[in-house]
Amino acid sequence: MAEEDRITLIIEGLPEDEGQVRLGVFLSQLQSLSAAITQVDRGLSEGKPATVLRIAELSYRSPIKVVLEPQALPNRPYVVPAILTRLERVTEALANGDDLSGVDADLLEDIRGLTRPVGKTVKSAALVFRDRTFELTETVGSKVDRALAVDEECEGSIEGMLEQINLHHGANIFHIYPEIGPKKVTCKFPPKLYDDAVAAVGRRVEISGMLHYRIGASFAHQVAVSQIDVFPPASELPDWDDLRGRAPDATGALSSEAFVRELRDGWR
């Protein structure tokens, strides 16, 4: 693993905490960074993780410094350079004020999570990778807020494969991957749909609810779920042999050939 493939998170605590970082904030920052890297990893690997993060260095002296070392999972492609390139492009866009409409909404949510404690429960935070330092400032958080602003809401439904469910601490979030349209959609569901959501993991579903669209977006990025309908697997669907003889009187007194011939004559 090359040194340039490492990602460093630096956090400095508040002066009133003597520069020390509170445990809850530290864990939250690590979780947001891990989630951001995982979002990019899955996006590069057809929705399946290809990378695991290891702690290569950890320094507690203020500021805290955590060095993460991404490594490929067994029998999975090595996408670490592509992950860093993607993070580099997104952080550059945030730093320069570029258009963020094409950036994955979940990734922006995780970056917003990294900026949220700054100025409140930590003095500063930054990411360092490829000899670049990206300051996680309140200004960056405001840019993300504007990029994630919901422009339109409407009732609707979306079909796709249900994957990546998160039930931790009542998050109640899963993703669906449609065959057409958006690459993935984040779905937030109420507690009453808990059992339905868990039972639908790995299945093709139709999700109904309130669809949220970002400014200028053609497709919804998020759904407030009100209903989950699961499609049966292909192995359970009837084939032509199963349909044979199901409606023996459908053609009346006519043979099948005569019935079809009469229908064709009606089209003329």
N, C-alpha and C positions, 0 to 999 in steps of 0.2 A: 504494500500500500504506500503510494507516494505521499510525501508531506503535503503537496498541493491539493490532494483530494480530501483533506481534513476540513472540518467546519468547527469554528470556535464561537462559543457564546460567552460574552463578557457582561457581567451584571455588577453594578455598584449600588450599595444600599444608601439609604437616606442619611444625612448628617446626624439627625436625632437618634439613629440606630448605630451611630459610630461607623457607618459604612458597611455594617453587616447586613446580609440579605435574609429576610424572613423566610422560614421554611416553606410556607404555603406558596409564596411568590416564586421561590426557586423551582418548586415542583411544577407549578403552572407554566413557567417559562420553558422548562425542559419539555413538557408535554406539547406545548404549542410548536416548538421547533421540531420535535419528532413527528408531529402530525403534518407539518408543512413538507418535510422531506419525504414522508410516506406518500403524500398526495402526488408529488412529482414522480416518485418512484413508480407508483401504480399507473400513472398516466403514460409512462414510457414502456410499461410492461403488460399492456392489455388488461389492466384492472387487477393484476395479481402482484403481490410484493416480490421484488427480486433482490432486495437489499436489507441488511440488518445493520443497526447502528451499535458500535461499541465505544465505550468511554476510554479514550487513549490517554488523556491527562485530566487531572482535576486539581485545581488550586483554590484553597479556601481563603487565602489572604485577600483582603479587599483591594480591588474588586475580585469577585469570584470569576474563575475562568474554567470552562468545561470544553475540552477538545473531543469532538466526536469523529469517529473513523468509520465511514460507511464501507461495508464489505458485501460481496455478492453471496447470496444464499446458495447452497448446493444445487447444482443442476439448473441454475437460473442465469440469465444473461448478465454480463457486467455492464451496468448502466450508470455507474458513479460519475464519470466525466459528463454524461448527458444531464444528470441531476444538477450538477454544479453549474453547467451552462444555462440551464433553465432558471435556476435561482439567480444567476448573475443577470440575466435579461430582465427578470421581474424587478429585482432591486434597482437596476439602472433606470427602468421605466418609472419607478416610484421616486427615485432621486431627481429625475429630470422632468417630472410632471407629464410623462407621455401617456397616450391613451391606454387604458387598462381593460377595455371592454372584452378583449380576447383572452384575458387571464382567468383561469379557473377560479370560480367564486369561493370554493372551499379553501384553496391556497391563500387567497386574500383574507379570508376569515382567520386563518391561523397566523398570518402576519399581523393582523389587527390584534390578535391575542398577545403577541409578543410586545406590541407597543402599549397595550392598555395600562400596565402598572407604572409606566414611566411618568415621573412627575407626581405620582401619587404614593406608591409604596416602594419605589426604587428611584434613585437619582438618575441613572442612565443605564442603557443596555445597547449592545451592538453585536453584529455578526461579522466574523472575519473568515474569509476564504479566498483562495487564489490571490493572496497579497492585497485584497481589497477589504476595506472596513465600511460596513453599512450601519449607520447609526439608526437605532429604532426609536425615533423621536415621536412626540405628540403630533408633529406636522405630518409625518408619514401615516400615522393613524387616521388623521383627518382626510388624507388623500384616499385611503382605503374606504373610509365611510362613504365618500362621494361616489367611488367606483361601485360600491355595493348598494347604492340607493335604489329602492324599488320604484320603477316607473309605472308599472301597471300590475293589477291583480284581477284575476277572473277565475270563475269556476271552470273546471275542465278535468280531463283525465289523460294519463300517459301510460303506455305499455312498455315493458322492458323486463330484463332479468334483475331480480332483487338480490343485492349483495352488500357486504360491508356494514353490517348492522352494529350499532353502538348503543348499549344499554347502561353504560357506566354512569353511576350517580344520576340516573333518570334522564340521560341525554336523549334517549328514544329517537335515534336517527338511523336511517339506512339510505343506501343509494340504489337507484335503478339505472340500468344501462339500456337505453332504447336502441332498436335496430336502425331507426332513422331519426334525424333531428339532432338534439344535443348529445354529446358523448356520454354524459351522465347527469343525473338530477338528484339533488339532496332532498330527502323526504323526512319531515318531522311529524311524528304521530303521537296521538294522545294515549294515556295509560290504558284506556278501554280497548285499544287495538294491539296491546302488547302480545297476546297469544297469537293473534292473526299474523303479526309481523314476524315473530319467531318461526312460526310454522311455514312461512313463505320463503325463507332464506334459501337461495339457490334455485328458486322457481321463477317461471315467467308469470308476470302479474299485470293487472291493470290497476293503477293508482288513481283515485279520484279525490278532489279537494280543491283548495284555493291555490292557483298557480301564480308564482311571483316572477316577474320579468325585470331584469336590470335595464337601465337606460340604454336605448338603442339596440337591445337584444332581440333576436328573432325567435328564440326559444326560451322557455322557462328554465330557471336554474334551481328553483326550490318549490316544494309543494307542502302546504299544511294539509296533511292527509285526513280525510274523513271516512274513506272506505278502501279496503284492499280486497281485490278479487283475484284468486289464483287460478291460472289455467292448468288443466290436466297435462301431465307429461305426454310427449308424442307416443310413447309406448302404450298409453291407455286410450288413445283416440281410435275410433273404428276405421277399418280400411274398406275397400270395395267388396271384399268377400263377406265382411260382417254385415253389409247392407243388402246383400242378395236375399231376396224373398221376404223382406221386411214389409212390403206393401203389395201383396199378391193381386189385389183388385184395383190397383191404381189405373189400369188401362181399360177397365170395364170389360166389354165383350170382345174388344180388339186385341190382336196379338201385339207384342211389343213393337214389331216392325211396322205394322199398320198404324199404330198409334203415333210413332215418330214420323211416318210419312205424312199423316194428316196434319201434324204440327207444322211440318215444313211447308205444306201447301198453304197453310194459314199465313205464312210469312210473305207470300208473293203479293 
